[in-house]
Amino acid sequence: MSYFRDADEVYRVLGGMLEILGEDEELAIGRADTVIENRYSDPDAVITITLRPEKRAVVEYGDSASEAEIVLTMASDVAHRFWLGEVNVPLALAHGDMTATGPTPKLLALVPLLQPVFPRYRELLSEQGRADLAEA
């Protein structure tokens, strides 16, 4: 059984995390200059984040008109565990827990930039009444 009840919860939690990420000006994430489409399963959901230098990140839910440079596909549980700091992305890609199309080196260069926000994910879970997921 999935950690998330439905797509709306995926959007609220995982999408909420991407919105927080996009608003954090101290992170160098905007310099990535890319569009990443996250395709989740179990439950199915799609979240696209557009990262551009000198602009605030844009997070879109569901089908998007934005053309993704990188498409990540994974179970929503894998994404959840990633934000908890429990997923090694290169290993997840190698084992098929995640798949990526597009410039994988660009994706892998982003991963270390995300680690400082991992504790914020646990806070977000608590704020949304899902502190139980922080212990999952």
C-alpha positions, 0 to 999 in steps of 0.5 A: 500500500502506498504512503499516499491516499490519492493523487491529491495528496501526492500533489499537496505533499510532493508538489508542496515540497517542490514549491518550497524548493523553488522558493528557496533563493539560497539554493542554486537550483534555479541555475539548473535552467531546465524543466523536470517532469516527475511522473509518479505511480501508485497513485498516478500523478504528474508534477512539472517544475520549471527552473530558470536562472533569475526567475522563481520556479514554476510548479505545475500539476497534471499535464503541462504544456511545458516541454520537459528536458528531463522526465523522472518516473518513479513510484510516489513512495520512492519520491517520498523516501527521496525527500526523507534522504533515504534514496541514493539516486544513482543506485535507484536509477541503476536498480530501476526504482527510478527511470530518467530520460534526458541529460542524466548528468544534469539531473545528478548534478542537482541532487546534492543541491537538494539535500539541505531541504530534506529536513524541511520535508519532515516539517511539511509532513507535520504541517499537513497532518502527516507526521506519520509519514516522516517515520515511515 
